[in-house]
Amino acid sequence: MTVLRFFAAARAAVGVDEVTASGDDLDAALRGVAAVDPPRWQALQERCSYLVDGVTTRDRSTPLAEVSVVDVMPPFAGG
């Protein structure tokens, strides 16, 4: 299992700080997230960067086998 951690607007759209996700790749894990604001969450996924065990990617086909943590990082000002 992989832990997805949400920050800033992603956290607001999902409604929690983190979830335990399953799926073969990042896209499957993201689709399995039950968001409090589904339209906002869906739109955000296209703009987010993802830190997969500390390695930055935007490729949602990234495999999650052996991955412990994915940080979901939406774009934000000032950083």
ROLO-249776 format. One line per field, with one value per atom (N, C-alpha, C, CB): chain; atom name; x negated, z, y negated. Coordinates in Angstrom, 2 decimals, decimal comma, padded with zeros to 5 digits. Glycine has a CB too. Example, Ala and Ser with C-alpha at 12.3 -4.5 7.8 and 13.67 -1.06 7.14 Angstrom:
chaine	(A	A	A	A	A	A	A	A)
atome	(N	CA	C	CB	N	CA	C	CB)
x	(-013,19	-012,30	-013,20	-011,31	-012,85	-013,67	-012,90	-014,08)
z	(007,80	007,80	007,80	009,05	007,08	007,14	007,87	005,72)
y	(005,69	004,50	003,30	004,47	002,25	001,06	-000,03	000,60)
END
This chain:
chaine	(A	A	A	A	A	A	A	A	A	A	A	A	A	A	A	A	A	A	A	A	A	A	A	A	A	A	A	A	A	A	A	A	A	A	A	A	A	A	A	A	A	A	A	A	A	A	A	A	A	A	A	A	A	A	A	A	A	A	A	A	A	A	A	A	A	A	A	A	A	A	A	A	A	A	A	A	A	A	A	A	A	A	A	A	A	A	A	A	A	A	A	A	A	A	A	A	A	A	A	A	A	A	A	A	A	A	A	A	A	A	A	A	A	A	A	A	A	A	A	A	A	A	A	A	A	A	A	A	A	A	A	A	A	A	A	A	A	A	A	A	A	A	A	A	A	A	A	A	A	A	A	A	A	A	A	A	A	A	A	A	A	A	A	A	A	A	A	A	A	A	A	A	A	A	A	A	A	A	A	A	A	A	A	A	A	A	A	A	A	A	A	A	A	A	A	A	A	A	A	A	A	A	A	A	A	A	A	A	A	A	A	A	A	A	A	A	A	A	A	A	A	A	A	A	A	A	A	A	A	A	A	A	A	A	A	A	A	A	A	A	A	A	A	A	A	A	A	A	A	A	A	A	A	A	A	A	A	A	A	A	A	A	A	A	A	A	A	A	A	A	A	A	A	A	A	A	A	A	A	A	A	A	A	A	A	A	A	A	A	A	A	A	A	A	A	A	A	A	A	A	A	A	A	A	A	A	A	A	A	A	A	A	A	A	A	A)
atome	(N	CA	C	CB	N	CA	C	CB	N	CA	C	CB	N	CA	C	CB	N	CA	C	CB	N	CA	C	CB	N	CA	C	CB	N	CA	C	CB	N	CA	C	CB	N	CA	C	CB	N	CA	C	CB	N	CA	C	CB	N	CA	C	CB	N	CA	C	CB	N	CA	C	CB	N	CA	C	CB	N	CA	C	CB	N	CA	C	CB	N	CA	C	CB	N	CA	C	CB	N	CA	C	CB	N	CA	C	CB	N	CA	C	CB	N	CA	C	CB	N	CA	C	CB	N	CA	C	CB	N	CA	C	CB	N	CA	C	CB	N	CA	C	CB	N	CA	C	CB	N	CA	C	CB	N	CA	C	CB	N	CA	C	CB	N	CA	C	CB	N	CA	C	CB	N	CA	C	CB	N	CA	C	CB	N	CA	C	CB	N	CA	C	CB	N	CA	C	CB	N	CA	C	CB	N	CA	C	CB	N	CA	C	CB	N	CA	C	CB	N	CA	C	CB	N	CA	C	CB	N	CA	C	CB	N	CA	C	CB	N	CA	C	CB	N	CA	C	CB	N	CA	C	CB	N	CA	C	CB	N	CA	C	CB	N	CA	C	CB	N	CA	C	CB	N	CA	C	CB	N	CA	C	CB	N	CA	C	CB	N	CA	C	CB	N	CA	C	CB	N	CA	C	CB	N	CA	C	CB	N	CA	C	CB	N	CA	C	CB	N	CA	C	CB	N	CA	C	CB	N	CA	C	CB	N	CA	C	CB	N	CA	C	CB	N	CA	C	CB	N	CA	C	CB	N	CA	C	CB	N	CA	C	CB	N	CA	C	CB	N	CA	C	CB	N	CA	C	CB	N	CA	C	CB	N	CA	C	CB	N	CA	C	CB)
x	(-000,83	000,00	-000,88	000,95	-000,37	-001,06	-000,26	-001,28	-000,93	-000,28	-000,34	-000,96	000,83	000,90	001,08	002,07	000,18	000,28	000,64	-001,06	001,62	002,16	001,77	003,69	001,47	001,05	001,87	-000,44	002,05	002,69	004,06	001,77	004,26	005,57	005,97	005,55	004,99	005,31	005,91	004,05	005,36	005,88	007,31	004,96	007,55	008,90	009,89	008,89	009,50	010,40	010,70	009,80	009,69	009,86	010,50	008,51	010,12	010,74	009,97	012,09	008,83	007,99	006,52	008,28	005,66	004,22	003,60	003,52	004,09	003,51	004,49	002,21	004,26	005,03	004,07	006,18	004,46	003,74	004,41	003,74	003,62	004,17	003,66	003,80	004,42	003,98	004,10	004,82	003,41	003,43	002,05	003,88	002,01	000,74	-000,10	000,97	000,59	-000,14	000,49	-000,16	-000,16	000,29	001,69	-000,68	001,99	003,31	004,41	003,38	004,21	005,21	005,38	004,80	004,29	004,37	005,13	002,96	004,87	005,54	007,03	004,90	007,38	008,80	009,55	008,93	008,85	009,48	009,72	008,66	009,29	009,45	010,88	008,45	011,53	012,88	012,77	013,70	012,96	012,79	014,09	012,30	013,96	015,14	015,62	014,82	014,74	015,08	014,58	014,47	015,31	014,83	014,49	015,86	015,30	014,92	013,59	016,03	013,41	012,16	010,98	012,25	011,14	010,09	009,73	010,53	010,72	010,47	009,66	011,81	010,04	009,33	007,91	010,09	007,72	006,39	005,39	006,51	005,84	004,92	004,09	005,70	004,65	003,94	002,81	004,92	002,92	001,95	000,95	002,67	001,16	000,29	-001,04	000,99	-002,02	-003,26	-003,18	-004,55	-003,91	-003,87	-005,29	-003,14	-005,51	-006,79	-006,60	-007,28	-007,18	-007,04	-008,29	-006,84	-008,13	-009,29	-010,41	-009,80	-010,02	-010,98	-011,42	-012,16	-010,96	-011,34	-010,16	-011,77	-010,40	-009,34	-008,92	-009,79	-007,61	-007,07	-005,74	-006,93	-005,36	-004,01	-003,36	-004,04	-004,09	-003,64	-002,78	-004,85	-001,48	-000,57	-000,57	000,83	-001,34	-001,47	-002,64	-001,66	-003,22	-004,32	-003,88	-004,84	-004,59	-004,23	-004,39	-005,09	-003,53	-003,60	-004,08	-002,26	-004,51	-005,06	-006,27	-005,45	-006,31	-007,43	-007,49	-008,72	-006,48	-006,46	-005,75	-005,76	-006,38	-005,81	-004,92	-006,91	-005,42	-004,73	-004,71	-005,41	-003,55	-003,42	-002,86	-002,49	-003,59	-003,12	-002,45	-004,29	-001,22	-000,44	-000,58	001,07	-001,29	-001,67	-001,00	-003,20	000,06	000,67	-000,21	002,12	-000,02	-000,76	-000,30	-000,56	-001,23	-000,85	-001,81	-000,84	-001,34	-002,12	-003,15	-001,20	-004,25	-005,25	-006,19	-004,58	-006,14	-007,02	-007,56	-006,37)
z	(000,00	000,00	000,00	001,22	-000,60	-000,72	000,01	-002,20	000,71	001,36	000,41	002,73	000,14	-000,63	000,37	-001,68	000,30	001,18	000,33	001,96	000,80	000,03	000,67	-000,07	-000,20	000,26	-000,41	000,00	000,30	-000,22	-000,84	-001,26	-002,10	-002,76	-002,90	-004,13	-003,04	-003,13	-001,82	-003,49	-000,72	000,60	000,76	001,73	000,30	000,40	-000,46	-000,01	-001,64	-002,54	-002,03	-003,94	-001,44	-000,96	000,43	-000,92	001,29	002,60	003,73	002,55	003,41	004,43	004,09	004,53	005,08	004,86	004,10	006,18	004,33	003,65	003,63	004,33	002,68	002,57	002,20	001,51	002,52	002,05	000,76	003,13	-000,28	-001,60	-002,12	-002,59	-003,05	-003,75	-005,24	-003,33	-006,00	-007,46	-008,00	-007,88	-009,23	-009,84	-010,20	-011,07	-010,49	-010,87	-010,20	-012,41	-010,39	-009,74	-010,18	-010,04	-011,46	-011,95	-011,26	-013,46	-011,13	-010,46	-009,00	-010,54	-008,33	-006,93	-006,81	-006,34	-007,70	-007,65	-007,95	-008,65	-008,90	-009,22	-008,06	-010,45	-007,17	-006,03	-004,84	-005,60	-004,93	-003,82	-003,80	-003,95	-002,65	-002,45	-001,96	-001,43	-002,85	-002,53	-002,03	-003,76	-001,20	-000,75	-001,84	000,54	-002,77	-003,91	-005,19	-003,73	-005,68	-006,84	-008,08	-007,20	-008,50	-009,70	-009,52	-010,05	-008,37	-008,08	-008,06	-006,73	-007,42	-007,35	-008,75	-006,47	-009,57	-010,94	-011,72	-011,67	-011,63	-012,36	-011,85	-012,24	-010,55	-009,95	-010,38	-008,45	-010,57	-010,88	-012,13	-011,07	-013,08	-014,32	-014,07	-015,36	-013,02	-012,77	-011,68	-012,40	-010,97	-009,84	-010,29	-008,91	-009,42	-009,49	-008,38	-009,34	-008,55	-007,58	-007,17	-008,16	-005,87	-005,35	-004,98	-004,11	-005,76	-005,57	-004,84	-006,94	-003,54	-002,68	-002,91	-002,95	-002,99	-003,09	-004,49	-002,31	-005,50	-006,89	-007,60	-007,65	-008,16	-008,81	-010,14	-009,03	-010,36	-011,64	-011,90	-011,67	-013,15	-013,55	-014,32	-014,43	-014,46	-015,21	-014,32	-015,76	-014,59	-013,74	-014,05	-013,88	-015,05	-015,30	-014,51	-016,81	-013,61	-012,77	-011,91	-011,87	-011,98	-011,17	-009,68	-011,56	-008,87	-007,42	-006,65	-006,91	-007,35	-006,65	-005,85	-007,65	-004,58	-003,70	-003,31	-004,37	-003,67	-003,32	-001,99	-004,44	-001,07	000,26	000,32	001,28	-000,25	-000,09	-001,41	001,00	-001,71	-002,82	-002,25	-003,97	-002,47	-002,08	-003,29	-001,55	-003,11	-004,17	-004,00	-004,13	-004,95	-004,84	-005,93	-004,92	-005,61	-006,61	-006,80	-006,18	-007,91	-008,08	-007,04	-009,52	-006,55	-005,60	-005,72	-004,15	-005,39	-005,53	-004,42	-005,54	-004,74	-003,73	-003,38	-002,51	-004,08	-003,67	-004,72	-002,77)
y	(001,19	000,00	-001,25	000,00	-002,28	-003,56	-004,63	-003,95	-005,51	-006,64	-007,83	-006,98	-008,42	-009,66	-010,79	-009,62	-011,78	-012,95	-014,16	-013,20	-014,93	-016,05	-017,38	-015,93	-018,35	-019,66	-020,75	-019,87	-021,87	-023,08	-022,77	-023,77	-023,17	-023,01	-021,55	-023,67	-020,66	-019,23	-018,75	-018,41	-019,21	-018,84	-019,35	-019,39	-020,58	-021,15	-020,37	-022,63	-019,97	-019,24	-017,83	-019,17	-017,20	-015,83	-015,81	-015,11	-016,76	-016,86	-016,18	-016,29	-015,58	-014,94	-015,19	-013,40	-014,98	-015,16	-014,01	-015,32	-012,79	-011,64	-010,47	-011,22	-009,58	-008,34	-007,22	-008,48	-006,01	-004,84	-004,41	-003,68	-004,29	-004,01	-002,67	-005,12	-002,14	-000,94	-001,21	000,32	-000,45	-000,59	-000,29	-002,00	000,15	000,50	-000,72	001,32	-001,83	-003,03	-004,25	-003,21	-005,38	-006,62	-007,00	-007,75	-006,86	-007,22	-006,41	-007,01	-005,12	-004,27	-004,68	-002,79	-004,99	-005,42	-006,73	-005,56	-007,67	-008,97	-008,82	-009,93	-007,96	-007,74	-007,12	-006,85	-006,42	-005,78	-006,69	-004,65	-007,93	-008,88	-009,40	-010,06	-009,27	-009,79	-011,23	-008,92	-012,19	-013,61	-014,22	-014,37	-015,26	-016,00	-016,95	-016,78	-017,30	-018,17	-017,51	-019,61	-016,49	-015,72	-016,54	-014,72	-017,53	-018,29	-019,04	-019,28	-019,63	-020,35	-019,37	-021,11	-018,23	-017,22	-016,74	-016,05	-016,47	-016,01	-017,04	-015,73	-018,30	-019,36	-019,54	-020,68	-019,43	-019,61	-018,55	-019,62	-017,34	-016,24	-016,54	-014,95	-017,26	-017,59	-018,60	-018,16	-019,39	-020,46	-020,12	-021,72	-019,04	-018,70	-018,10	-017,72	-018,27	-017,51	-016,47	-018,44	-015,39	-014,31	-013,96	-013,08	-013,83	-013,36	-011,90	-014,21	-011,03	-009,59	-009,11	-008,83	-008,85	-008,55	-009,56	-007,11	-010,84	-011,93	-012,30	-011,59	-011,59	-011,88	-012,54	-010,56	-013,73	-014,49	-013,87	-015,92	-013,83	-013,37	-014,04	-011,83	-014,09	-014,49	-013,33	-015,79	-012,25	-011,08	-010,20	-010,28	-010,21	-009,45	-007,96	-009,98	-007,54	-006,10	-005,51	-005,84	-006,31	-005,85	-004,66	-006,99	-003,55	-002,38	-002,66	-001,17	-002,07	-002,27	-001,05	-002,68	-000,01	001,15	000,70	002,29	001,07	000,72	-000,76	001,10	-001,56	-002,98	-003,15	-003,83	-003,88	-004,10	-005,34	-004,22	-006,47	-007,75	-008,52	-008,59	-009,09	-010,02	-011,32	-009,43	-012,41	-013,74	-014,37	-014,64	-014,83	-015,45	-016,97	-015,00	-017,59	-018,99	-019,83	-019,14	-020,56	-021,44	-022,67	-021,85	-023,37	-024,63	-025,63	-025,20	-026,41	-027,45	-028,61	-026,91	-029,79	-031,02	-031,15	-032,24	-031,77	-032,10	-030,96	-032,56	-029,83	-028,76	-027,92	-027,93)
END
